[in-house]
Amino acid sequence: MSKQEQIEGILNQLKGALPELQEVIVASGDGLSIAQLGGGENSARLAAMAATAHGLGKRIATTSKLGNLTETVVLGDSAYFIAYAIGDKAVLAITMPSGSNLGLVRLEAQEHARQLAQVL
């Protein structure tokens, strides 16, 4: 099985565990889309913003002595955006409607990010 197929399989597992996810993107550290589910015409732009948001979050965590960054969260009034590190290589970004179970989302997304880190 190719890396791309493994990545897509992990994203499909994540979507199966969290069917409310609207978009799931794996982006490289420099913001290029590696894989996506549910992507619209803004997927390339969202991948770039996910890498930027995660990079800024890392700088804030370091400067503020918060420890290692776990996630970067943007809460809108109608949806959530969360970016998780995939090791030092990439970012897992997800969007979901507000009211989603964030505890479950965090558990599942962090586990799937670890799986993605092993593939990448």
C-alpha positions in Angstrom: 0.0 0.0 0.0 1.4 3.4 -1.0 1.9 6.2 1.5 -0.9 8.2 -0.1 -3.3 5.2 0.2 -2.3 4.8 3.9 -2.9 8.5 4.6 -6.3 8.4 2.8 -7.2 5.3 4.8 -6.4 7.0 8.1 -8.5 10.0 7.1 -11.4 7.8 6.2 -11.1 6.1 9.6 -11.2 9.5 11.3 -14.2 10.6 9.2 -15.9 7.3 10.2 -15.3 7.9 13.9 -16.4 11.5 13.6 -19.1 11.8 10.8 -19.8 15.4 11.7 -16.4 16.5 10.3 -16.9 18.8 7.4 -13.4 18.9 6.1 -10.2 17.0 6.9 -6.9 18.1 5.5 -3.3 16.9 5.9 -1.0 19.8 5.0 2.8 19.9 4.8 4.7 22.2 7.1 4.9 24.7 4.3 1.2 24.6 3.6 0.8 22.3 0.6 -2.2 19.9 0.6 -1.1 16.3 1.0 -4.5 14.7 1.3 -8.1 15.8 2.0 -11.6 14.7 2.6 -14.7 16.8 2.0 -12.7 19.5 0.3 -14.2 22.3 -1.5 -12.6 24.9 -3.7 -10.8 26.4 -0.7 -8.9 23.3 0.3 -5.5 24.5 -1.0 -6.0 27.8 0.9 -7.2 26.1 4.0 -4.1 23.8 3.9 -1.9 26.9 3.8 -3.7 28.6 6.6 -3.6 25.5 8.7 0.2 25.4 8.5 0.4 29.1 9.2 -1.9 28.9 12.2 -0.1 25.9 13.6 3.3 27.6 13.1 2.0 30.8 14.9 0.6 28.6 17.7 4.0 27.0 18.2 5.7 30.4 18.4 3.1 31.6 21.0 3.5 28.4 23.0 7.3 28.8 23.0 7.3 32.5 23.7 4.7 32.1 26.5 6.4 29.0 27.9 3.3 26.9 27.5 5.2 23.7 26.6 4.7 21.8 23.4 1.8 22.9 21.3 -1.0 20.3 21.3 -3.6 22.0 19.1 -4.5 25.3 17.5 -8.2 26.1 17.8 -10.4 28.7 16.0 -13.9 28.9 17.3 -16.4 30.6 15.1 -20.1 31.1 15.9 -21.1 28.4 13.4 -18.1 26.1 13.2 -14.7 25.0 14.7 -11.3 24.7 13.0 -8.6 22.7 14.8 -5.1 22.0 13.7 -2.9 19.2 15.1 0.8 18.6 14.6 1.7 15.4 12.7 5.1 15.1 14.2 7.4 17.9 12.8 6.4 17.2 9.2 2.8 18.2 8.7 -0.5 19.4 10.1 -3.9 17.7 10.4 -6.7 20.3 10.1 -10.3 19.6 10.7 -13.5 21.7 10.5 -16.8 20.8 12.1 -20.0 22.5 13.1 -20.3 24.2 16.4 -21.8 22.0 19.0 -19.7 19.0 18.1 -18.3 17.0 20.9 -14.8 18.6 21.2 -13.6 16.0 23.8 -14.3 13.1 21.4 -12.9 15.1 18.5 -9.7 15.7 20.4 -9.3 12.1 21.4 -9.9 10.8 17.8 -7.9 13.5 16.0 -4.8 13.2 18.3 -4.8 9.4 17.8 -5.1 9.7 14.0 -2.4 12.4 13.9 -0.1 9.9 15.7 -0.9 7.3 13.0 -0.3 9.8 10.3 3.1 10.7 11.8 4.1 7.0 11.5 3.2 7.0 7.8 4.9 10.3 6.9 
